[in-house]
């Protein structure tokens, strides 16, 4: 039987991702026994404290073991952290070292949402693909520039390292791992019992684009403000660069360095975010919204919208607008 360790870090973290992971894997084990097979995992919670509080002490978790009592494990699950990531890293140095040691000794490691910060602090994400919650991605990229962030992806799987997007999408990662370590039948069973959609691949439609402002390039910030203030216009990036007395190539280079997007990509994301809000809150047709965000070619608008959100404008409207009509 393999060993599964669900980590309980010190400090405020997400209780639901610990409990949910424990419940699904426990049910997968039980299902194996029900169909005449052996349990796949011995499941234990482990940490560096005997008790960890959540939400101001409203809930507590008591790990089965201290990590020092586990010399070798097969799979480690790191739960989602709350928002003070640097404090969490500082408080869990012993845990981070243990995670790195387990990986070097052959364990696979899976991080849930912002648990990726502990993975990155262990040096295990350098040069590897990684997903995390879209709202935490910019800070992760700043702190750990060697990480290959794939924020649009719901799940990444590379060299025994698994990561996933934000919040309750961890349920999809756990189903993915159940299928990988048990079988498809068990994963489908768990999806039905816990009512989780199978095979979700993207978190793109959930991303709220607020612009990347954590950089220090004031020229780029001014350009961002201009782009964001005119979602209805077809902005000429060449003219925009000229207005700031900078060459187009240098402007593009600085913009990419500061935001991670080219100026054109940034303008597209601004327009799509404006369109999303219109679809969520109004009965406007696809064409009306398209014109309001500066597009005149429906095919081009659909392509850009799908590239950024993962779904079509019509699918988005039908998903988020309560009284959406069944057509454009």
N, C-alpha and C positions, 0 to 999 in steps of 0.2 A: 504494500500500500504506500502510495506517495504521501508526502507531508505538505500541507498547505498552511502557510502562516499569514494571517490577517493582522496587519500592523495597527497598533493603537498609539499614535504619536502623542507626546506631551503637548500641552497647550490646547487652545480651542481648535477643534477640527470638526468634520462633518460626521455626526453620529449615524445618519441614515445610510451612508455608503458603507459603514462597517456592518451595521445590522443587516442591510439588504444583501450584501455579499455573503455573510454567514448563513442567512436563511436560504438563499438559492442553492449554494453548494451543499448545505445540509439536506435539502429536498432532493437534489440530484443524487446524492448518496443513497437516500431512502428509496428512490425510484429504482436504482440499480438492484437493490436487495429484493424489491417487489417483483422484478422480472427475472429473478434467479441469477443475477450476476453479483460480483463482489463490489464493495464500496471502493471508489477510486482514491479518495483522500482521507487522511486523518486531518481534521480541521482544528486549528488552534488560534486563539488571539494572543498576541505577544506585544510587549512594550518595554519601556524602561522604568515605569512606575507601576505600583500595585493597583492604583485606581486613578482614572482620568475623568475629570468633570466636563460636561458639555452645557452650553447655553447658561452660563452663570451658575452652574451647579445644579440645575434643574434635573439633569440626567447624569448618570455615571456609568463607566464601563470598568470592569475588573478583568484584565487579561489573564488567561490561563497561566502564562509563564513570563518570566523575564527573558529577554532575547538571549542573554548569556547562557541560558539553559538549552538553547537550540543550536547545536553545532552545525547542523546541515538540514536544509529543507529543499523541497522541489519547486515550489511556487510561492512567491511573496506578493501580497496585495497591499498597496499603499492607498489609504483612503484620501478623500478630498480634504484640503486644509481650508481654514477660514482665511480672511483677507490679509493678515499680517504675515506674509510669507517669510520675510527675512528674520522675524522673531521666531517663527516656527523652525527655521533652519538652525538658528543659534541654540534653541532649546533641545534639539534632537541630534546633536553631533554624534553621540554614541550609536544612535539608531542608524544614522546615515552611513557610518563606518561599517556597521553590521550588514546593511543592505549591499554595499559594495563588495564585502567579503563573500556573501552568499552568491552573488552573481559570478564572481571569479571562481567559485567552487562548483559552478554548474547549475545554479538555480535560475529559473525564469522570474522576471519581475514585472508586475503590472501596476501602473499608477492610474488612479481615478482622478479625473479633473485636475485640480491644482496640486494634487500629490506629485505631479511632475516636477515640482520645485525640489522635492527631496531626492528624486531620481537625478536631476541635474546637478544638485549639490554633491552627490556621490560620484559625479563624473561619468555616469553611465549613459548620458545622452549626447555626449560629444560626437558630432558627425553622424548622428542617427536622427531618423524622423521622429517627430513628437507632436501629439495633439494635446490641447488643454482647453479650458474654458476660454471663449473668445475674448472675454473682458480682462483676462489675466495674461494674454499672449504677449502684449507689448513689453510689459515689465520682465517677463521671462526671457524674452529675446535680448533685452538690455543687459540683464544680469549674466546670461549664459549665451553669448553670441555664437558659440560653436554648435548650438542645437539647430537642427533643420526643422523649423516649425512648420507644421501642416495643419493650420487652424481649421480649414474647411473640412478636414477628415474627422469622422467620428471616432475611428479606431485606427491605430497604427500597430504594426506587427513587424519587428525587425530584430534579428539576432537574439531572440529570447527576451526582448523588451516589448511590452505592450503599454500603450497609452490610450487615453480616450478624452473626448470633449467634456463639456461641463454638466454640472448638476446631476439630474436624474438619468442622464444618458449613460451613467455607469451601469445601469441595468442591461444595456445592450452589450457592453464590454463583458459583463459576467456571463451572459448567454453565449457570446463568442468563445469564451474560455471553456464553458461547459461543453460546447460542441467539439472543441479542440481536444480536451482531455477525457471526455466521456465519449459521446457520439451524437450524431444529428438527432436521433430519436429522443434522447434525453433532453437535448436543448429545446426541441419542439414541445415536449411535455412541460418543461419549466416555463416556456413562453405562454402556454395555455393556462397553467396554474396561476402564474403571477400576472397574466394578461399584459405581456410585453411584446411589442412588435418585433418580429424576427428580421434580421439582415438589414438593419438601418446602417447606411454607410456615410452619411453626411450630416453636419450640423449647420450647413450654410444658411438654411432658411431661418435659423434662430438668431443669427448674428445681427446685433444692432450696431451699425457703423457710426461711431462718434468722432472719427478722425484721430490720427495719432499725434498727440501734442506733447509727449514727454521728452521731445528733443529740445535742443538749444539754438537751432538755426532760425534766427528771427526773420530772415528773408523768406524762408520756406513757410513759416507761420503766417506771414502776410499773404502769401500766395494761397495758402489753405483757406484763409478767411474770405478772400476774393472768390475762390471757386465755390465755397459753401454758400455764399450770399447770392449766387446766380445760377441755381440749378436749372433754370428755364432757358439759359443761353447756350449756344454752341461756342464754347470758349476756344479761341485760338491759342494754343500753348506757345506758339512762336511769338505772338503779340504779347502774351503775358510775360514771357522772359524778357522781351525788349522793354516792357514798361518798368522792369526792375533793373534795367541796364546790365543785363547779364546774357551771355551767349546761351543758345538753346542746349548745347551739349552739357555745359557746366551746370545749367539750371536742372536738367534731368538728373545728372549725377548727384547733386546736392539733395534733390527732392527724394530720390530713391534711398539715399543714405539716411535721411531723416525720418521717412515715413514707411519705407518698405514697398512703396508703390511708385510707379511712374506718374507724372502729372496727369496723363490721360487716364490711367487706371483709377487715380484718385477722383477725378471728375466723374468717371463712370459710377464709382461707388456712391458718391454724393447724390447723383441723379437717381440711382436705383433705390437708395434709402428714402428719398423724397417720394418716389413712386410707391414704395411699400406702404408708407404712412397714408397715402391717398387711397390705396386699395383697402386698407384696414378700416378706414373711417368714413368712406363716402360710397355713393352708388355710381360713381363715374365709370365710364366704359374704358376698356384698354386703350382705345385710340385717344380719348380725351386726356388720360394720364400721360400717355406717350408724348403728346404735343406739349403738355405742361412742363415736362422735364427735358425739352429741347431736342426730341427725336421726331423725324418725319417719315422714317422708314420702319414699318412695323416689324419686318424680319430682323433688322439690325437691333431694334429695341428688345425683341424677344431673346435674341442670342446673348446680348449683354446681360439681361435680367437673369437668364438661366445660368450663365457662367458664374454669376455672383451668388445667387440664392440656391441654385441646384434644381429649381423648378420653374415652370413657365409663369408669366404674369397672371394668366387665368387661374392656374392651379393655386397660386398664392392668394389671389382674391377670394376664391372659393374656400380656402382653408381658414382665412382670418377675418373675413367680413361676414357677419352673422346672416345678413339678408342678401348675400350675393346672388345675382341672377345666373342662370345656367347658360351663359354665353357672353360674348364680348360686344 
